[in-house]
Amino acid sequence: MAKKSQNDYDGVIYEPSDYIDPRRSRRSGGAKSGNVQKGAVKTAAARKPAPQSQFTIFYILTLVAAVTLCIVIFLVVFTARSNNGGVIQPPSNGSTAMTDPDNQPVAIEETTTFIGFIQEVVPSANQIKVLDIDTGVISTLTADATTTLTSRFGQAMLFSEFREGDMIDVSFTRRTNVLRSMGISSDSWEHRQVKDVRVDVANQTLSYGSETYKFGRGFMVRYRDEPYSISNVKPIDTVTIRGYKNTVWAVDIIRSHGTLVIVGKDEIIDGHVEIDTDVFTMLDSFEAMDLVEGERRLVIKGANVEPFVKLITINPGEVTTVDLAAEAQLQLRSGVLLLTVSEAFYTLIVNGELKSTNEPVVLPYGAHQIRIEKDEFEPWEETIEVNSPTVDLNARLERIYKIARLLVSTEPEGADIYVDNVFVGRSPVNVPVDMGVHTVMPRLDGYISVTVPVDVRTNEHRMTIELQRRNPGVDIMP
């Protein structure tokens, strides 16, 4: 075997088919085999550069990966700088280091943080007016695209969702008054849509449940986005109250109240008032009542009226007056007076009002004063109670007798005098009689007895009767 040179390739050589003739290889044996090895050396020499191309590919791939990593790092840094407005996180002293586009510090921005409550919101300008509850300082601050807005639970909020009276945690740049963050304070408290809130204006306190809160500086009360007087808040109102620790800062009136007054109720007997299904009271004691705003159902009942139902509207802060006497729909129950009088041609007076005696007298249920008058008769008067469809009433009139003095003389004197067939004495006599027509009869032995009619119309009436002996006639002198 020939000695290998330093250029011979000791590995496996893959050659095209035209380099090898299988038939010739088998016939020629070893001689021909040497020719094949020689050709193989040439082919190996031509293929030695293969390992250099593989290294080039590896180098290119490594370079691409390095460039990609640089790009990723650049994007991360750029995004972080954009989210912070080009500002690095503030140091612990409350100042913020500012950087220019070349990442060089150019200024120090001071940041202020406090708890306050919103006094005014201007959504169109993204501005709020907020009061620092610790210092009492009012600041006007503006939100921009970099401002973080959160709810009490850390959820994202829109600027338009904040409202007057909200308790908020505020962080802003002092130089520009631009908000860095604003969120509903998790340290504040809120009672939503509650009733039975008691206000003590004199002591500047508000109580709900077992808690009593003092009014804060700049304390805000609003109803339908308008200022409202705290003195008008009643326990029946529905309110939302917000505050911090033992101080109340804002009260929102959800449902207010008005006042109902009922007049013209004097004619209703044993009346009572029903309002919706939660108010029941006697009508006599009803003067004025505060009711929750809105439409309410008023029912009036009484012994002498048909049930009266009316829908009324209670407006907040206003007085609604119901005059029962002017309500055409309020029907009083009534009865017919059936009157029997012992004398004809009398005068009937009911409750001081003259009534006709030629038509039925219809009276509402209740007490009524009945008076009957007639000349020369005592007035008849009685109070009756009408509580049924008909009422029977009998009236007996008593004649009036006026007292006068009747002086009777006779000639001769000493005759027995009879007035209305009653012996009253011997003439001359002075006897009391009722005014009107009477009969006088003197009797004396030997004289003719006569009966003389007399009409007494004055307080004192004098008459002289001249007696005649039995033969001649009688001469009567008035």
C-alpha positions, 0 to 999 in steps of 0.5 A, spaced: 500 500 500 502 506 498 504 511 503 499 517 505 501 524 503 499 530 508 493 532 503 490 525 503 483 526 506 481 520 510 474 521 511 468 518 507 467 521 499 461 521 496 462 522 488 457 522 482 456 516 479 460 518 473 466 517 477 465 510 479 464 504 474 462 498 478 463 493 472 470 496 471 471 496 478 470 488 479 474 486 472 480 491 474 481 488 481 487 492 485 490 496 479 483 499 477 482 500 485 488 505 485 485 509 480 479 510 484 483 512 490 486 517 486 480 520 483 477 520 490 483 524 493 481 530 488 474 530 490 476 531 497 481 536 496 475 540 492 470 539 498 474 542 504 471 549 504 464 546 507 466 547 515 467 555 513 460 556 510 457 553 516 460 558 521 458 564 517 451 562 518 451 561 525 455 568 525 449 571 522 443 568 526 447 570 532 447 577 530 440 577 528 438 575 535 442 581 538 439 586 534 432 583 536 434 584 543 436 591 543 430 593 539 425 589 545 429 593 550 428 600 547 421 599 546 420 597 553 424 603 555 420 608 551 413 605 553 415 606 560 417 613 559 411 615 555 406 612 560 410 617 565 410 623 561 417 623 561 418 623 568 422 618 572 418 615 579 418 621 584 423 620 590 421 619 597 421 626 598 415 628 594 419 631 588 419 628 581 425 628 577 424 630 570 428 628 563 429 631 556 429 626 550 436 625 551 434 622 558 438 628 562 434 631 568 432 638 567 427 640 573 424 637 579 416 637 580 413 637 587 407 633 588 402 634 593 397 629 596 391 629 600 384 627 602 379 632 599 372 632 597 369 635 590 366 641 590 365 642 583 366 638 577 367 641 570 367 635 565 368 639 559 374 642 561 376 636 565 377 640 571 375 639 579 374 644 585 376 640 591 377 642 598 383 639 602 379 637 608 385 637 613 387 644 611 381 647 608 385 650 602 380 649 595 384 647 589 382 647 582 385 641 578 385 639 571 386 631 569 389 629 562 391 623 558 396 621 564 391 622 570 390 615 573 382 615 575 380 609 580 374 607 584 374 606 591 376 598 589 381 600 584 377 600 578 378 604 572 373 610 572 371 616 567 372 623 569 365 624 568 363 619 573 366 623 579 361 628 582 360 633 587 361 631 594 365 625 592 371 624 597 377 623 593 385 621 594 388 626 590 395 627 587 397 633 583 403 636 580 404 643 584 407 647 578 401 645 573 395 643 578 395 637 573 392 631 576 397 625 577 391 621 580 384 621 583 380 616 586 374 615 591 378 614 597 377 608 601 378 611 607 371 615 606 364 612 608 358 612 605 350 611 607 346 610 600 339 612 600 337 612 607 332 615 611 331 617 619 337 622 618 336 627 624 339 634 623 341 638 629 342 645 626 344 648 632 349 644 634 351 643 627 351 635 627 347 630 623 345 623 626 344 616 623 343 610 626 347 610 633 352 615 629 353 622 630 357 626 625 359 633 625 359 638 619 365 639 615 368 646 613 364 647 606 359 642 608 355 641 602 347 639 601 344 638 594 338 636 591 337 635 584 344 638 583 342 644 586 344 647 593 339 645 598 338 648 606 340 642 611 334 645 615 329 642 611 332 635 611 327 631 615 327 624 617 322 622 612 327 624 606 331 619 603 338 621 602 345 619 601 351 621 606 358 621 605 364 623 610 370 621 613 371 619 620 367 623 624 365 628 619 360 629 614 362 632 608 356 631 603 348 630 603 345 628 597 337 629 597 334 623 593 327 624 595 325 630 599 318 632 602 312 637 602 306 639 607 299 637 606 294 641 610 286 639 610 281 645 611 274 645 611 273 639 615 268 642 620 262 639 617 265 632 618 263 627 624 268 622 626 272 623 620 279 620 619 284 621 614 288 615 610 294 617 606 296 611 601 297 605 606 301 608 611 298 614 614 291 613 619 289 619 623 283 622 626 281 628 622 279 633 627 287 633 630 290 633 623 293 640 622 299 639 617 303 633 615 310 632 612 309 627 606 314 624 601 314 628 594 310 624 589 303 622 588 299 620 594 292 617 595 288 621 600 281 618 603 277 621 607 271 618 611 266 620 616 259 618 619 256 623 615 260 623 609 261 618 603 268 615 602 272 621 599 278 619 595 283 624 591 289 623 588 294 629 590 301 631 588 306 633 594 311 637 591 318 638 595 318 644 599 311 646 597 304 646 601 298 642 598 292 645 601 285 640 600 279 644 602 274 639 603 268 644 604 270 646 596 270 639 594 264 638 589 265 630 590 265 630 597 258 628 599 255 629 605 249 624 607 243 627 609 236 625 611 229 628 610 225 632 616 218 630 617 215 636 621 208 636 625 206 642 628 200 644 633 199 650 629 198 652 622 202 658 619 208 658 623 215 660 621 221 655 620 228 656 622 233 651 621 240 653 624 239 660 623 236 660 616 229 661 614 226 655 611 220 654 607 214 650 610 211 648 603 217 643 601 221 637 604 227 640 609 233 636 607 238 636 612 245 633 612 247 628 617 249 631 624 246 636 629 241 641 627 238 647 631 230 647 629 226 653 631 218 654 630 215 661 631 208 664 631 205 670 633 202 670 640 205 663 641 211 661 645 217 660 640 219 652 640 226 650 639 230 644 639 236 640 637 236 634 633 241 629 630 240 627 623 243 620 622 238 616 618 234 617 611 228 620 615 227 624 622 220 625 625 219 631 629 213 633 633 212 641 635 207 643 640 206 651 640 204 654 647 200 661 647 203 667 650 198 670 655 200 677 657 197 680 664 193 686 665 189 690 670 182 690 670 178 695 674 171 694 675 166 699 678 159 699 679 153 704 681 151 702 686 157 699 689 158 692 693 156 688 687 159 681 686 163 681 680 165 675 676 170 675 671 169 669 666 164 666 671 169 666 676 168 671 683 173 676 684 170 680 689 165 686 690 166 692 687 170 696 686 175 691 684 182 691 681 184 684 678 189 681 674 187 678 667 190 676 661 190 681 655 184 679 650 177 678 651 173 677 657 166 677 660 164 681 667 158 680 670 156 684 676 150 681 681 146 685 686 140 683 690 134 688 687 138 689 681 138 686 674 144 681 673 148 683 666 154 680 662 158 685 659 164 683 654 170 687 655 177 686 650 183 688 655 188 691 650 192 695 655 196 694 661 190 697 665 183 697 663 177 701 667 170 700 666 164 702 670 157 698 670 151 702 672 146 697 675 138 697 674 133 695 678 129 690 675 124 694 672 128 699 667 133 697 662 141 696 664 145 702 662 152 700 661 158 705 661 165 702 659 
